[in-house]
């Protein structure tokens, strides 16, 4: 489980490819992949580039004409699936990540 105050990072063992507004994420360790449509891609982009999940959520509320509580639920469900499949990592904002050598 994670908090919306946490941050999201892409593990080094995940290959990301964008094509025509959609994204494919491949876990090179498990060979599991996940396809994202344009909405899922935007959720992934904002979650992995903004400081916290909460920041991504607020940006999504601005960009999409959707019910905010429903959007929050969908974002949470997507991130949960990606974390469970080793395609994203979630950590508290105050925990430093160590760069690969």
PLY file of the C-alpha trace (Angstrom):
ply
format ascii 1.0
element vertex 101
property float x
property float y
property float z
element edge 100
property int vertex1
property int vertex2
end_header
0.00 0.00 0.00
1.10 3.57 -0.52
0.15 7.09 0.44
-0.53 9.90 -2.01
2.29 11.79 -0.28
4.73 9.14 -1.60
6.78 9.37 -4.76
6.93 6.99 -7.70
10.05 5.81 -9.50
10.65 3.44 -12.38
12.93 0.52 -11.42
16.09 0.00 -13.49
14.81 -3.37 -14.69
11.78 -1.83 -16.43
11.86 -0.98 -20.11
9.45 1.78 -21.19
8.36 2.42 -24.78
5.90 5.05 -26.00
4.01 4.67 -29.26
1.20 6.87 -30.57
0.14 8.14 -27.14
0.24 4.70 -25.54
2.92 3.06 -23.43
4.26 -0.44 -22.91
6.12 -1.26 -19.69
8.23 -4.43 -19.60
9.74 -5.92 -16.46
12.98 -7.41 -17.80
13.38 -9.62 -14.70
9.97 -11.32 -14.87
9.16 -10.67 -18.55
5.76 -9.32 -17.48
4.49 -6.41 -19.51
1.67 -3.94 -19.17
0.05 -1.81 -21.86
-1.33 1.62 -21.03
-3.87 3.52 -23.11
-3.55 7.29 -23.47
-5.21 8.00 -20.11
-3.08 5.42 -18.29
-0.01 6.80 -20.04
-0.77 10.30 -18.77
-1.31 8.98 -15.24
2.03 7.14 -15.46
3.87 10.16 -16.90
2.68 12.53 -14.19
3.18 10.02 -11.39
6.77 9.35 -12.42
7.78 12.95 -13.09
6.11 14.99 -10.35
7.40 14.93 -6.76
4.43 13.04 -5.26
1.39 11.01 -6.26
-0.73 13.80 -4.78
0.87 16.29 -7.19
0.10 13.96 -10.10
-3.48 13.56 -8.91
-4.04 17.33 -8.74
-2.61 17.79 -12.24
-4.89 15.01 -13.54
-7.92 16.73 -11.96
-6.95 19.88 -13.90
-6.46 18.01 -17.19
-9.38 15.56 -17.20
-13.10 16.19 -17.03
-13.72 13.44 -14.49
-15.17 13.08 -11.02
-12.19 13.76 -8.69
-12.91 10.91 -6.23
-13.31 8.46 -9.13
-10.10 9.74 -10.73
-8.29 9.25 -7.42
-9.57 5.67 -7.25
-8.48 4.92 -10.81
-5.03 6.39 -10.24
-4.64 4.35 -7.07
-5.76 1.15 -8.83
-3.36 1.70 -11.73
-0.39 2.40 -9.49
-1.24 -0.61 -7.31
-1.26 -2.91 -10.36
2.03 -1.52 -11.62
3.71 -1.87 -8.22
2.39 -5.43 -7.79
3.91 -6.36 -11.16
7.28 -4.79 -10.36
6.81 -2.03 -12.94
6.92 0.87 -10.46
8.35 1.51 -7.03
6.69 3.73 -4.44
8.59 5.20 -1.53
8.12 8.01 0.99
9.17 11.37 -0.39
11.85 11.78 2.26
13.65 8.53 1.31
16.55 9.08 -1.06
17.01 6.74 -3.99
20.50 5.44 -4.65
21.62 5.69 -8.28
22.77 2.51 -10.00
26.49 2.10 -10.44
0 1
1 2
2 3
3 4
4 5
5 6
6 7
7 8
8 9
9 10
10 11
11 12
12 13
13 14
14 15
15 16
16 17
17 18
18 19
19 20
20 21
21 22
22 23
23 24
24 25
25 26
26 27
27 28
28 29
29 30
30 31
31 32
32 33
33 34
34 35
35 36
36 37
37 38
38 39
39 40
40 41
41 42
42 43
43 44
44 45
45 46
46 47
47 48
48 49
49 50
50 51
51 52
52 53
53 54
54 55
55 56
56 57
57 58
58 59
59 60
60 61
61 62
62 63
63 64
64 65
65 66
66 67
67 68
68 69
69 70
70 71
71 72
72 73
73 74
74 75
75 76
76 77
77 78
78 79
79 80
80 81
81 82
82 83
83 84
84 85
85 86
86 87
87 88
88 89
89 90
90 91
91 92
92 93
93 94
94 95
95 96
96 97
97 98
98 99
99 100
